[in-house]
Amino acid sequence: MPVLAQKPLQSPADAAAPRFGATFFQPLCDQDKWPVERWGAMLDDLAAVGVKELVIQWSSFDGIPLYGEPTKKSPRAVPLLDKILPLAQERGMTVKLGLAHDSAWWKKVDRPAQVVEVYLKRLEQDCLRVARELNARFKSYSCVTGWYLPQELDDMNWNGPRRAMVIEHLRSLRAGLKEIDPGREAGVSGFLNGFIPPDAFREFLRDMMAGTGIEQFYLQDGVGVRKLSLEDLPAYMASAASAAKEAGGVLRPVVEIFTQTHGEPVDNQPFKAEPANIARVEKQLALAGRYASAGIVAFSLPEYGLPSDDPLSTAFYAGYREYLRKQR
């Protein structure tokens, strides 16, 4: 996240032509096989369409560090961040470093409350350990401007008594991150199933941000996974923007640039998605632009919207470049 008061990625004057100033990126172990030229090309393609910020969704995946060389303590470590950060720094991009991701998050939070409470404490310790290691390894990189907490919040699991539980988890984690580096802000993301009305979501988000000290909330629009329609979304975005402002934080709208093709609730197969039609994404951008005082984030250009062997991704990139050209 930005260091203290960073200039917004998108100013109000840009509201008529909303665009992506940032994108998520999900690092995977097998990307260690990529040559450095491929990483450079990815960042250059992002820069060519005005992306200045990379939100790396996690730096540790199921206990595997995606930084540093293998050691006896971490024999499966993969030095992905060691390759990405120097290239981002050279290009003047900023980076938010995600912490420890547990792919079983959704299963583990759907257990008895006392079990979940123990799990959240263990997860907090894992995230702080990763943050300390990242801080020690990359402290000299000025491009690293904040932390991202990979555990996503939703409007079903954290209602009732569990709300206080997750707020306490995030409060304690945020306090620990400030001890590691008080100058870096932190952000967390969430999405909606339409399970609670916008006013109730506003109350939850305000209480979460005010009670934890987390400065940025990334609200996924849910269009790609068909959780919310473009008609339902404005009321929730407005509530989120209001809640973040009341809590002294910032809302970061996240536009899903994909369309889910498999996985719950579409079918029982593993999750799969494909790049969305640019015409739909233009509508999402127009909506997100109303609430994007700190810029709009894509989910995610490296996976679904850059030139590649996938003709749909290549077509999306071409369509987005044409969209930007028409806005000039």
Secondary structure, DSSP 4 states (H G I P E B T S, - for coil): --BSSPPPSS-GGGTTS--EEEEEE---GGGGGS-HHHHHHHHHHHHHTT--EEEES-SEETTEESSS---SSSTT---HHHHHHHHHHHTT-EEEEE-EE-TTHHHHTSS-HHHHHHHHHHHHHHHHHHHHHHHHHHTT-TTEEEEEEEEEE-TTTTSTHHHHHHHHHHHHHHHHHHHH-TTBEEEEEE---S-S-HHHHHHHHHHHHHHH---EEEEE--TTTTSS-TTTHHHHHHHHHHHHHHTT-EEEEEEE-EEEEESTTT-SSPPEEEEPPHHHHHHHHHHHGGG-TT-EEEE-HHHHSSSSS-HHHHHHHHHHHHHHHHH-
